[in-house]
Amino acid sequence: MRHFIDTQDFSKAELVWLMDLIGLLKTADREGALPPLLAGASLGMIFEEPSTRTRISFEVAMTKLGGHALYLKPGEIHLGVRESIKDSARVISRMVDAIEARTLKHATVTELARYASVPVINGLTDYNHPTQVLCDLFTMREHRPPGKALEALKVAFIGDATNVCSSLMMICTQIGMEFVHCAPPRYQAPDAWQSVARANCAQSGGRFWTTDDPVAAVAGADFVYTDLWWWIGQEAEIPDRTAAFMPAYQITAALLDKASPHAKFMHCLPASRGVEVTDAVMDGPRSIIYDQAENRLHAEKAILVAFVRPHLKIPSARRSAQYAHALGAFLHDHRLAGAETPATQHED
Ligand code: CP
C-alpha cells in the first residue's frame, strides 16, 4: 500500500505522472465532464490544526469524483488522546477508503500510515506539506515561460524555513531545478534538510544553495515564493522574527523587479499581508497566488485518484443487480415487526 506522506517517496517520473494526471483532471473538471472515479468512496479528514485550502479542496475533490469526505476537526476524535494512534488508524481504516491527516507532529502521520490499511495522505505536519508542493510544481509548469523546461527553472524561497519551504526544496531538487533558500542564517533550512536537497541534486542535476542576501537569491528567478514568518505556537517569537526579517526579506515590488522580467510571485497562503509580502505584490500582475490556490483542488483530485482508486472494489453491473435483487427480496420477505414505514404500508 502506498501512502502520500513525503515527495521523497516518489521518483521524478512518478511526480511528472502525477502532474499529468492533475492536468487531465483539471481539464475534465473545467468542461464539467469529470467521471465519478471515486463513486461511493469515503475519505476521513483528520485535522489537528485549522485549514481553509486543504480542507475545502479535499472535500470538494471527493464530492466531484463521486465520493464523500468526513471533516474530523481538531479535538473531535480520540487520535493519540484516550486512544492510541495505532487503534485509531486500524478502526478508521475499517470505515473509510482513505485518510487525509493534518497533524501537529510528523510522527503522527507516519504512525497512522504504519497501522492504517487504507492510503494515508499527509495534509501538513511540522515537517512538510507534500500536497501543497505537488500543486505548486504543477502551477509552475503552467506558468513557466513558454518553451522553458521544468528542469531549467529557478525558484527563490525568501523567508522562514517552514514546512512548505522544506517540501518545496525537496520537490524542486528532485525535478532538477535550481532552488535557493534565502533567510537570516538562524532561520535557514536545517542541515538535515539541506543534505536531502543536495542528494537530490546529485541525482537530478539540480542546484541547491542558501544565502542571506535576498537580491542575490531572486536574481534570474522564475518564481519568487514566500510563506508566513511565524505560525500557531510561535507568537512569543514575533518580535524577534519581525526584527530579523523586516524589511530586507519582505517581498516588495522593488525586490521582485530584481528577479527575471517574467518572474511570478507564489505563496501557499494564508498570508500576512504587509508582513512577509506587500499588498502591491499580492494583488499585482506578477502574483499567481489564486491560480496556485485553485490548483490545490485539482492536485487533491489527482492524489485521491492515484492512491485511493486502485484499492476500491468496483463491482460489475451484473453483480450490483444481483445484490439489488437479493436485498429487495429479503426486505420484502423479512420485515422488522412494527418498523414498516407509511410508504411501505401504502404499497401493500
Ligand atoms: N496552504 C494551506 O495548506 O492552506 P490551509 O492551511 O488553509 O489548508
Residues whose N, C-alpha, C, O or C-beta is under 5 A from the ligand:
A	BS01	CP	P50 S51 T52 R53 T54 R55 C268 L269 P270
